Amino acid sequence: MARTFSLIALLYSASAARRGASRPPPCPYKELGVTKTASDDDIKRAYKAAALKLHPDKAPPNKRQTYEAKFKRVNAAYQKVRDADARRKHARETPGSPFRAPPPAQELRVPLRVSVEDLLRGATRYAVISSSGFTFLLPVKIEVGMRPGDIVDRKAHGDTILTVVLEQKPGLYRVDGEDLHRSAWLQQWSKPTSLRLRAPGGRFPFLGKDDVVVLPRKGKKWGDGFRLRKKGRGLYAKGGLERGDLVVTVRRRSLRGSLAVLAARLSPLVAVITAIQNRTRTIQQARQARDLAKKHGPGILEGFSSFLAARRVFDDLQRYAGAPATQW
């Protein structure tokens, strides 16, 4: 029985707590006894009258706590509606009020990787948006003059604000404001009089003068870390009228590194020459074996085996060329 009464008391207290939590906050106008259209002077007079009436010093000893609670409520109500600014703030913060400010929208920052060519020419790229379990593509227009870090698109989609931020793709160039920086590697024995490089945003194969940058040598030799600057070949400024500079840093490979690069470049040519030599030697041996087999006849074991080997070689060659095998 005692357990039953304790359970009933627990349920009653939980229900009372829910009713108290769902109860709206007291109206400050009702606490002061004024209407919502009352002026500042009317609200001030009502507050002074209520404060004098409910001051704890004037309360009987047995009602002092009650007076203190009412005095605090009146004071809090007056602070909420004492002037026009306070009343507007109270209207925005009151639940269900038409003047209540909407909840702040969630901001979603989406990185969009672009190349130097996109920044130079302008382009339309698609940002992948994943939100609320859905994934879709958002077309983003990249205009000439933009930089990595710029905010391209900032639009509200429902209760979410999408902010698309540009990021540079890893590549040959490094963006520094309106300037483009890159490195040019030279072999240990290389002594060119000028550097001929593909221009930023240039087309390949090189079809025009804007696709190539020629940097003449300054001084007697190219030193490691030596910098060359080509004016007007960097990124466009805001508005697309002026351009920054292209800064090229010369780098020298070590002798070991230069030999490794040379070997890597020559390895395909060496492989082709070796394959041609082996194929030519195989064809010659096959012809000699065929002539030997025809001369001595198939009865000779050596000639017969050489004849079969030669036939297999010719069949492989004709199959490689796409022609039908020749019947001997």
N, C-alpha and C positions, 0 to 999 in steps of 0.2 A: 504493500500500500504506500509506504514512504517513497519507494522508488517511482511509483506512478505519479505521486504529487510533485516530485522533483522534476520528472520529465515534462509535466504540464507547465510548471513554472519556467522551465527552460524554453519551451516553445512560445510561451507568452512573451518572455523577454526578447526573444528573437523577432517576433512579430512587431513588438513595440519599437525595436531598433530599426526595422525596415520602414515602419511608418514615419519614424523620425528622420530617417535618411531621405525619404521621398518627399518630405514636407518642404515646401518652398520657403526661402528665407523671408523674414518679416519685412513688410513694406515700410520704408522710412517715412513716407507721407502719413500713413496711418499712425505710426508711433508718435508723430508730432501733432496729429489731428488737423492736417491741412490737405488740400487737394493738390493734384499734380500740376495744376495751372497756377498755383500760388506764386506770388512774386518773392524776390529775395527778402524784402522787408517783412512780409507776412510770415515767411518761414523763420526769420530771426526772432520775431516777437513770440511766435508759438514755442520756439525752443527756450527762450528765457522764462516764459511762464511755466513750462513743464519742468525746467531745471529748478526753479524756486520751489515749486510744489513738491518735487520728488527728491529734494536734497537730503542725504542721509542724516545731516545734523538736525533736521526738523522732524525726523521719524520717531515714533514711540519706541521704547526699548525693545518691545517684542516684535516689531516690524522693521527693524533696521536692515536686515538682510534683503527683505523684499524691496525696500526703497533703493538700496544700492544696486540691485539688479535692474530695476526700471530706469534708474538714473543713467546707468551705463548704456542701456539700449537707446535712450533718448539722445545721449551724446553721440553714439555711433550713427544714429539716423541723421542727425544734423550734419555730421561730417560728409555724408554721402550726397546731400542735396542743398548744401549751404550756398552754392552759386551755380552759374550756368555750366561752367566746365565740369564741376563735380557731378551735376545732374546728367550731362552727356556721357560721362564715364560710367555712371551707374546704369544708364540705359543700355550701353554697349555690353556691360558685364552681366546684365540680368538675363537669365535663361528664358527663352521664348519671346524676347523683345524683338520687334522688327528692326531696331537700331543696333542689335547685337552684331558685333563684327564676326565674320565667318572664321572658322579655324584656319590657322596658317597652312598653306599648301606644302606638301612634301616636295623637296627639291631632289632631282635625280640628275647627277652629272654624268654625261656620256662622253668618253674620249673618242675622237675620230682621227685616225692616223692618215696623214697626207704626205705627199712627196714634194720635193722642191719644184718639180714640173707643174704640179697643181697650183702652187703658190704663184708661179710665174705666169701661167696661162689662164688660170681660172678653170674651174671644173665643177661638176655635180657629183657628189659622192653620197653613199648611203650609210647611215649610222644604224647599228643594230641595237634596238631598244628591247629590254626584257623587264617587264613590270607586271605584277599581279598575275603571274603565271602565263602571260602572253608574250610573244616575241614578234616584232614587226620591224620593217625597214622605214627609216625616216629620211627622205631626200634632203640633202643639205647643199646649198649653193656656196661654193668657195669663190670669193671674188679676188681679183688681182689687188695686191697690197696687204693681204692678211698675213699674220705671223703665227707661229706656234704659240699657244697660250691664249689666243684670242677666243672670245665667246662668239660663236657663229649664230647659233639659234637659241633663243630663250622664250619658249612658248608654254602656255598652260594647257595641259591636256587633262581635263577633269580636275581632280584634286592633286595633280602632280605637275610640277614645273620641270620641264626638260631643259637642261643646259648642256649644249654641245660645245666641247672645248677641243680645239685643234691640237694635235700632237704630231711631231715630225717622225716620219718613218726612218729607221736606221738606214744609212746610205753613205754616199761618197761625201756629201756636203754637211757642214755644220753651220747652223744659222746663228748669227750674232747681230741682232738688230736688223739692219738692211743689208749687211755684208754676208757673203758666203765664204766659208773657209774650207779648203781641201788640201790634201797632200799629193805631191808628185814624186814618185820613186824613180831614181836613176841608178844604173848599174855602176860598178866601181870604175870601169874603164870608159864610161860614156862621157863625152865632152861636147854636147850639142851647143850650137850657137843660139838656139831658141827652143822654146817649148810649144808644141802644138797640141792643144787639149780640146776635148769636147766641151762646148759651152754649156753652162747651166740651162737646161731646158732645150738644148739643141737636138735636132733630129739625126738619126743614123739610118742610112749613110749620109754623110755631110753634103747637103744640097745647097747651102747658101753661106754667106759670110757670117750670118748670125749664129751658125751652128758650130763655129770653130773659134777658139781663142788662141792667139799667138802671142807668147810672152818672150821678148828678146832678152838675151843674157846681159846682165850688168856686171862689168868687171871682167877679170881674166878667167875665172872659174866659178863653177857652181859649188858653193859650200853647203854642208849639211846644216839645215835649219835656216837657210837663206830664204827670205820672203820676197815674193813678187806681187804687185798689186795692179789689177786691171780695173780702171775706173768705169763705172756705168755698166758692169756685167753682173751685179748682184740682184737682190730682190727689189721689187718696185716699192716706192714709198706710198703712203696713204694717198689715194687719188689716182695712182698709176702714172704720174708725170715724170718723176725722177727715180733713178735706180741707185742702189748702193754699189759697192765694189766687190770684186772677186779677189780673194787673197789666197795665193798658192804658196805653200811651204815646201821647199825642195828637201827631199830626204835621200841620203846615199845609203845603198845597201853595202854590206860588208862583202869581201871577196868571196867568202864561202856562200853567202846568200846569192850573190850574182851568178856564180857557177851553177847553183841549184836551179835558179830561174832559167838559165840558158839550157841546161839539160832537160828541164821540163818542156821547154819550147821545142827543142830538137827531137825529143823522144817520139812524137808521132811520125816525123819524117824518117827517122832511122827505122822505125818499125815498118813503114811502107817499103823502103828500099830493101830491107831484109826479106820481107815477104815476096817481093818481085824476084829477088835472086833465088830464093828457095823454089818458087814456082817454075822459074826458067830451068833450073837444074833438074827438077823432077820431070819436066816435059822432055828434056834432052835424054835423060836416062830411059824414059818410057819409049821414045822412038828407037833408041839403040836396042832395047830389049825386043821390040816388035820386029826390027830388021833381022836380028839374030834368030828369032823364032821362025820367020819366013824362010830364012836361008837354010837352016839345018832341019826344019820339020818338027812336028810335034812329038816325034819319038824320043828326042833328046830331053832328058829330065830338066836340065838347066834351061834350055830354050823354052820348054813348055811352062815352067814356073815363071820365067821372066815374061813370057807372053801373057800369062794370066795377071801378073802384076801390072803390066803395061795396060791391059784392058781395063783393070779396075781404076787406074789413074785416069785414063781417057773418059771412062764413064763418069767419074767424079767431076772432071773438068766440064763435060757437056751438061751434066746435071746442074752444075753451078751456073753455067751460061744460059740455062733454060731451054736447051735444044734436046731433041730425042737422041737416045744413044745410037751410035752407028753399029750396024751389024757387020762384023768382019767375016 
